[in-house]
């Protein structure tokens, strides 16, 4: 079922609209042929719900109006007579109201689900990917890199003396620092690079299609920009970074652990530096 929904989500919106209208026309024809004694009104909800979920709300409203009008046409042309012409019109308006309620209710539910899906993968403070999203994307990148024999690099960044900022300037200033760090990293990396806050004052960057030399250039640029913003804000911090480049299949957790160990090696040697390494596959 999940795979079906993912497939339908990829269909162009115009195609979804055409399918929805076609379903309404088909239901109207069947409704007309079976006569007014058999009710088909509940089935008109199907195209309404379909378009509402997989297309935009305005199109679902159009399909709702079309469904209500088609139901009234099928009901009258199938031979159903009323004491007053206003009765089928009123019934059609009531059905339209019911369809519109379904449209707005489904739109609200979908919006909530999309927000929940986003919040589950985005760090609420900085707006970059959280550790869960980072690991999911990194695993995909590892598989892709292995398939096409392309390198990729993971950089592990830790803010030196972050606790001092919280203690001296307050936690709100610490939050501002984290947000500015994330923003600066995003602005100085490519759109295909994945920036993540792994937790606390630790960040990671996934560089697809990036060998060691290109990684050095990119990470040096990021560190230079980061040091510039903290200097402008008079924050007593620096950045320790460990980076690992892989050219073959590897275990993601091991790769992150390697980058983390390199970062701590920088801290132990005086902080504010970058340590690089090429991941070696055990023989």
Secondary structure, DSSP 8 states (H G I E B T S, - for coil): -HHHHHHHHTS-HHHHHHHHHHHHHHHHHHHHHH-TTS--GGGHHHHHHHHHHHS-HHHHHHHHHHHHHHHHHHHHHTT---SSTHHHHHHHHHHHHHHHHHHHHHHHHHHHHHHHHHHTTB-TTT-SB-HHHHHHHHHHHHHHHHHHT--EEEEEEEEETHHHHHHHH-HHHHHHHHHHHHHHHHHTS-TTSEEEEEETTEEEEEEET--HHHHHHHHHHHHHHHHHHHHHTT---EEEEEEEEESS---HHHHHHHHHHHHHHHHHTTSS-EEEEE-----
